[in-house]
Amino acid sequence: MENSREKTREEVQKEFLKYIKELIDYYEIESGKVSIREKLESLAFSILVAIDGESPLPAFILAPDPHKLDKPYCIDENKNYFPENLKNNVKCNISGELHDLFCKMKN
């Protein structure tokens, strides 16, 4: 298509967060789950399903991105540390501010 283009980071963030809001709306009124815990577990499961790509959204990359001082600190403390990942090869990373954007979204 002539007008087809890659979605922007902001568009992908908005689409992802909109889907999460839709899940919240669904589980708020879902009557098959009796307890609040069941609803919360179902919501968490649905979010993981979305990240895994088994929803209307594509799969998302989810990898640790530790602070640059994490590895030397853990080595000094004789603790295991998280693997480091390179950001320069990832296209359209929507993480980093999702929690802030989520709170700012209107229903």
BALOBA-1460 file (C-alpha; in Angstrom, 3 decimals):
// residues 107
<rec num="1" residu="m" x="0.000" y="0.000" z="0.000"/>
<rec num="2" residu="e" x="1.144" y="3.518" z="-0.745"/>
<rec num="3" residu="n" x="0.200" y="4.930" z="2.661"/>
<rec num="4" residu="s" x="1.359" y="1.995" z="4.730"/>
<rec num="5" residu="r" x="4.094" y="2.852" z="7.221"/>
<rec num="6" residu="e" x="5.742" y="1.563" z="10.333"/>
<rec num="7" residu="k" x="3.976" y="2.528" z="13.550"/>
<rec num="8" residu="t" x="5.782" y="4.980" z="15.794"/>
<rec num="9" residu="r" x="6.971" y="4.155" z="19.300"/>
<rec num="10" residu="e" x="4.205" y="6.362" z="20.693"/>
<rec num="11" residu="e" x="1.541" y="4.615" z="18.610"/>
<rec num="12" residu="v" x="2.727" y="1.185" z="19.764"/>
<rec num="13" residu="q" x="2.835" y="2.317" z="23.402"/>
<rec num="14" residu="k" x="-0.691" y="3.693" z="23.125"/>
<rec num="15" residu="e" x="-1.992" y="0.528" z="21.487"/>
<rec num="16" residu="f" x="-0.365" y="-1.689" z="24.128"/>
<rec num="17" residu="l" x="-1.663" y="0.389" z="27.040"/>
<rec num="18" residu="k" x="-5.140" y="0.612" z="25.493"/>
<rec num="19" residu="y" x="-5.211" y="-3.178" z="25.358"/>
<rec num="20" residu="i" x="-4.223" y="-3.376" z="29.046"/>
<rec num="21" residu="k" x="-7.022" y="-0.936" z="29.927"/>
<rec num="22" residu="e" x="-9.466" y="-3.118" z="27.965"/>
<rec num="23" residu="l" x="-8.332" y="-6.138" z="29.991"/>
<rec num="24" residu="i" x="-8.920" y="-4.220" z="33.226"/>
<rec num="25" residu="d" x="-12.411" y="-3.257" z="32.091"/>
<rec num="26" residu="y" x="-13.141" y="-6.878" z="31.209"/>
<rec num="27" residu="y" x="-11.928" y="-8.385" z="34.488"/>
<rec num="28" residu="e" x="-13.622" y="-5.707" z="36.568"/>
<rec num="29" residu="i" x="-17.050" y="-7.031" z="35.522"/>
<rec num="30" residu="e" x="-16.113" y="-10.654" z="34.712"/>
<rec num="31" residu="s" x="-18.510" y="-12.780" z="36.761"/>
<rec num="32" residu="g" x="-16.857" y="-16.178" z="36.278"/>
<rec num="33" residu="k" x="-14.089" y="-15.248" z="38.710"/>
<rec num="34" residu="v" x="-15.335" y="-15.213" z="42.278"/>
<rec num="35" residu="s" x="-12.464" y="-13.783" z="44.267"/>
<rec num="36" residu="i" x="-10.403" y="-10.667" z="43.718"/>
<rec num="37" residu="r" x="-7.307" y="-12.882" z="43.630"/>
<rec num="38" residu="e" x="-8.761" y="-14.942" z="40.754"/>
<rec num="39" residu="k" x="-9.463" y="-11.742" z="38.834"/>
<rec num="40" residu="l" x="-5.960" y="-10.418" z="39.488"/>
<rec num="41" residu="e" x="-4.341" y="-13.719" z="38.478"/>
<rec num="42" residu="s" x="-6.443" y="-13.777" z="35.301"/>
<rec num="43" residu="l" x="-5.467" y="-10.189" z="34.515"/>
<rec num="44" residu="a" x="-1.772" y="-10.947" z="35.061"/>
<rec num="45" residu="f" x="-2.077" y="-14.049" z="32.869"/>
<rec num="46" residu="s" x="-3.755" y="-12.032" z="30.110"/>
<rec num="47" residu="i" x="-0.974" y="-9.421" z="30.210"/>
<rec num="48" residu="l" x="1.625" y="-12.180" z="29.884"/>
<rec num="49" residu="v" x="-0.349" y="-13.669" z="26.991"/>
<rec num="50" residu="a" x="-0.262" y="-10.258" z="25.298"/>
<rec num="51" residu="i" x="3.516" y="-9.964" z="25.786"/>
<rec num="52" residu="d" x="3.908" y="-13.496" z="24.385"/>
<rec num="53" residu="g" x="2.024" y="-12.535" z="21.211"/>
<rec num="54" residu="e" x="-1.102" y="-14.604" z="21.755"/>
<rec num="55" residu="s" x="-3.485" y="-11.630" z="21.590"/>
<rec num="56" residu="p" x="-4.400" y="-9.080" z="18.925"/>
<rec num="57" residu="l" x="-0.981" y="-7.523" z="19.639"/>
<rec num="58" residu="p" x="2.333" y="-8.880" z="18.354"/>
<rec num="59" residu="a" x="4.821" y="-10.504" z="20.732"/>
<rec num="60" residu="f" x="7.057" y="-8.057" z="22.595"/>
<rec num="61" residu="i" x="10.709" y="-8.338" z="23.534"/>
<rec num="62" residu="l" x="11.151" y="-8.502" z="27.292"/>
<rec num="63" residu="a" x="14.738" y="-8.624" z="28.501"/>
<rec num="64" residu="p" x="16.625" y="-7.351" z="31.544"/>
<rec num="65" residu="d" x="18.217" y="-3.934" z="31.269"/>
<rec num="66" residu="p" x="20.212" y="-3.598" z="34.486"/>
<rec num="67" residu="h" x="21.802" y="-0.396" z="35.677"/>
<rec num="68" residu="k" x="25.432" y="-0.086" z="34.553"/>
<rec num="69" residu="l" x="26.606" y="-0.424" z="38.172"/>
<rec num="70" residu="d" x="24.619" y="-3.612" z="38.832"/>
<rec num="71" residu="k" x="27.216" y="-6.064" z="37.515"/>
<rec num="72" residu="p" x="30.273" y="-4.624" z="39.331"/>
<rec num="73" residu="y" x="28.262" y="-4.302" z="42.548"/>
<rec num="74" residu="c" x="27.065" y="-7.909" z="42.365"/>
<rec num="75" residu="i" x="30.578" y="-9.140" z="41.604"/>
<rec num="76" residu="d" x="31.907" y="-7.235" z="44.633"/>
<rec num="77" residu="e" x="29.129" y="-8.764" z="46.756"/>
<rec num="78" residu="n" x="29.710" y="-12.239" z="45.272"/>
<rec num="79" residu="k" x="26.117" y="-12.312" z="43.951"/>
<rec num="80" residu="n" x="24.720" y="-13.350" z="40.599"/>
<rec num="81" residu="y" x="23.841" y="-10.481" z="38.269"/>
<rec num="82" residu="f" x="21.401" y="-9.923" z="35.435"/>
<rec num="83" residu="p" x="22.646" y="-10.272" z="31.857"/>
<rec num="84" residu="e" x="23.183" y="-7.030" z="29.983"/>
<rec num="85" residu="n" x="21.388" y="-6.403" z="26.704"/>
<rec num="86" residu="l" x="22.242" y="-3.995" z="23.923"/>
<rec num="87" residu="k" x="19.549" y="-1.459" z="23.108"/>
<rec num="88" residu="n" x="20.981" y="-0.396" z="19.758"/>
<rec num="89" residu="n" x="19.592" y="-3.441" z="17.904"/>
<rec num="90" residu="v" x="16.040" y="-3.241" z="19.267"/>
<rec num="91" residu="k" x="13.563" y="-1.307" z="17.163"/>
<rec num="92" residu="c" x="10.574" y="0.383" z="18.861"/>
<rec num="93" residu="n" x="11.288" y="-0.475" z="22.494"/>
<rec num="94" residu="i" x="8.144" y="0.740" z="24.255"/>
<rec num="95" residu="s" x="9.332" y="0.097" z="27.795"/>
<rec num="96" residu="g" x="10.806" y="2.516" z="30.260"/>
<rec num="97" residu="e" x="7.832" y="4.768" z="30.824"/>
<rec num="98" residu="l" x="4.822" y="2.499" z="30.423"/>
<rec num="99" residu="h" x="3.834" y="2.829" z="34.087"/>
<rec num="100" residu="d" x="3.733" y="6.631" z="33.817"/>
<rec num="101" residu="l" x="1.814" y="6.568" z="30.557"/>
<rec num="102" residu="f" x="-0.601" y="3.980" z="31.965"/>
<rec num="103" residu="c" x="-1.437" y="6.230" z="34.921"/>
<rec num="104" residu="k" x="-2.000" y="9.207" z="32.614"/>
<rec num="105" residu="m" x="-4.406" y="7.356" z="30.308"/>
<rec num="106" residu="k" x="-8.064" y="8.226" z="30.541"/>
<rec num="107" residu="n" x="-10.569" y="5.374" z="30.487"/>
